[in-house]
Amino acid sequence: MRVIKLLLLSLLLPFGCDLDFTYQKPRRVFTRRFVALCVVVAVFELLILNAIYNK
């Protein structure tokens, strides 16, 4: 059991586990502009693939 605890602790340390449990508002990872850009690129890729493979 002691070995398992040491193994878990050694896995958590490199990731910088934060033991401070204060609440902070999380940052938005995907902004609206980024999601819109991804949708436009996906539609553009689908149109190109459709033109290539739909002969």
C-alpha positions in Angstrom: 0.0 0.0 0.0 2.9 2.3 0.8 4.4 1.7 -2.7 1.1 2.6 -4.3 0.9 5.9 -2.4 4.5 6.8 -3.4 3.8 5.9 -7.0 0.7 8.1 -7.1 2.5 11.0 -5.4 5.4 10.7 -7.9 2.8 10.8 -10.8 1.1 13.9 -9.4 4.2 16.0 -8.6 5.4 16.6 -12.2 2.0 17.9 -13.2 2.1 20.5 -10.5 -0.9 19.4 -8.6 -2.4 22.4 -6.9 -3.6 21.7 -3.4 -5.1 25.1 -3.0 -8.9 24.7 -3.4 -9.9 28.3 -3.7 -12.5 29.0 -6.4 -11.4 31.0 -9.4 -13.4 31.7 -12.5 -12.1 29.4 -15.3 -10.7 31.0 -18.4 -12.6 30.4 -21.6 -10.6 28.0 -23.7 -12.5 28.2 -27.0 -13.6 31.7 -27.9 -16.4 32.3 -30.3 -14.1 33.5 -33.0 -11.9 30.3 -32.7 -15.0 28.0 -33.0 -16.3 30.0 -36.0 -12.9 29.7 -37.7 -12.9 25.9 -37.1 -16.4 25.6 -38.5 -15.4 27.6 -41.6 -12.3 25.5 -42.2 -14.2 22.2 -41.7 -16.9 23.3 -44.2 -14.2 24.4 -46.7 -12.4 21.0 -46.3 -15.6 19.1 -46.8 -16.3 21.1 -50.0 -12.9 20.3 -51.4 -13.1 16.6 -50.5 -16.5 16.4 -52.1 -15.2 18.0 -55.3 -12.2 15.6 -55.4 -13.9 12.3 -54.6 -17.4 12.9 -56.0 -16.7 12.4 -59.7 
